[in-house]
Amino acid sequence: MIYIKLDLETKGLDKRFQQGVNFYNQGKHKEAAQSFKKSLKKNPQYLPTYINLTHVYLNLGQYHQLINTLQINYKKNKKERGVSTG
């Protein structure tokens, strides 16, 4: 959870990511999830957004969504490195 708070200090991030961090830190997890998902549409390669979104899903008890997010990120990273996803 500290990771999310550290990301707030990062400069140059899109507005949706920053909104997601703010919502998360206020305990507004549903709103945070929406912001992070919109941020991923704009910048699907930004790993901290995936990490933060998994934290949100964990807090919401949405384990299926958490697993899906991890799998999407894992497959995307393997594809970018040229490794077969099987």
C-alpha positions, 0 to 999 in steps of 0.5 A: 500500500505504500507503493500507491502513496509513493506514486503520488509524488511521481511527476508527469502521470496522467490525470486519471492515475493521480485521481486513482491514487487520491481516491485510494488514499481516501478509501474510495476504492470503487472510484479508484478502480474506475480511474485506474482502468481509464488510466490503463486505456491511455497508457496500457504499459504503465506497470504501477497502474496495474499494481495499484489496481490489484491493491484496489481489487484486494481491498474490495474483495474482488479476487477474480478481477485481481487475478484477471489484472495480474494475468493481463499484465503478465501476458502483456509483459511476456509478449513485449519481451518476446516470450511465448505465453503458451 
